[in-house]
Amino acid sequence: MIRLDTTPVKTLLSKSKIAGFDYVINPYVGCPHKCIYCYAEYMRKFSGHSEEWGEFLDVKQCETPLKPAKLFRTNVMLSSVTDPYNAYEKEYGLTRKLLKQLVYCQAKVHILTKSALAVRDIDLFKQMYQCEVAFSFSSADDSFRQAAEPRASSVQDKINALKMLHEAGISTAVMVAPLFPGITDWKKIINFTKPYTNRYGFDSLNMRPAFQSKVLDFVEGHYPDALPLMGDIYIKQDTSYWTKLAQEITQYCHGQNLRADIYFGSFASYSGE
């Protein structure tokens, strides 16, 4: 059972530390998707919760509305350390309330989610000055999703949502992220989604020391053949894998006339169409 609480905040808006975004909005504290690899797990120590990451959710309460003059034509991301469309959004509707304000602010809104619930807000996306909805995939195999992302939407549900958004004229993106070495079949993800998206992003699995052993235990239990490669990369710190992979992705996407942005390692973002 997820522990649900409310927490009052003075503002929902944070200055962004992510390149390309001016502001970030995280409507919730925590994320019930319970992804085994979640980089945002470090937020638990600031939450005051004793529950494991993925087992609590704080619903933010804010009386201060967003300021249109401040956000006019700025790049705003939902979200960086939670999913704006977690299952409890159906009940609380915080993300929808924020989107209504962002329409009025004429902000450039970028949404990152693992949830098909995003299609609920197609009506608001259409009113945006600029909007992109991105779905993240670590695998095209739903057995991986069930084991690693147990409360996120299924692979097929995300693909269906991507299709609905695309057909509604909403700009879409697919984040192949986090990319698990020896496990993620990124070409398969592209083949399943390329009719319905405008661009791809690729990012590596970022294993913080605090949960590295948990992820490696998961790999050993579910994908033991990938464990030696993971050990070379994350324990021996061999970065040659990412160098070769960046080159392969760039070449493949160029040949497919796909826009692809690579964020891992020391590589500059690549775009090709």
Secondary structure as GFF3:
##gff-version 3
##sequence-region A 1 273
A	DSSP	beta_strand	3	8	.	.	.	ID=ss1
A	DSSP	beta_strand	13	15	.	.	.	ID=ss2
A	DSSP	beta_strand	23	25	.	.	.	ID=ss3
A	DSSP	beta_strand	28	29	.	.	.	ID=ss4
A	DSSP	three_ten_helix	39	43	.	.	.	ID=ss5
A	DSSP	alpha_helix	44	47	.	.	.	ID=ss6
A	DSSP	beta_strand	56	61	.	.	.	ID=ss7
A	DSSP	alpha_helix	68	71	.	.	.	ID=ss8
A	DSSP	beta_strand	75	78	.	.	.	ID=ss9
A	DSSP	alpha_helix	89	92	.	.	.	ID=ss10
A	DSSP	alpha_helix	94	105	.	.	.	ID=ss11
A	DSSP	beta_strand	108	113	.	.	.	ID=ss12
A	DSSP	three_ten_helix	116	121	.	.	.	ID=ss13
A	DSSP	alpha_helix	122	125	.	.	.	ID=ss14
A	DSSP	beta_strand	130	137	.	.	.	ID=ss15
A	DSSP	alpha_helix	142	148	.	.	.	ID=ss16
A	DSSP	alpha_helix	155	167	.	.	.	ID=ss17
A	DSSP	beta_strand	171	179	.	.	.	ID=ss18
A	DSSP	alpha_helix	186	193	.	.	.	ID=ss19
A	DSSP	three_ten_helix	194	196	.	.	.	ID=ss20
A	DSSP	beta_strand	199	204	.	.	.	ID=ss21
A	DSSP	three_ten_helix	209	211	.	.	.	ID=ss22
A	DSSP	alpha_helix	212	222	.	.	.	ID=ss23
A	DSSP	three_ten_helix	224	226	.	.	.	ID=ss24
A	DSSP	alpha_helix	227	234	.	.	.	ID=ss25
A	DSSP	alpha_helix	240	255	.	.	.	ID=ss26
A	DSSP	beta_strand	260	262	.	.	.	ID=ss27
###
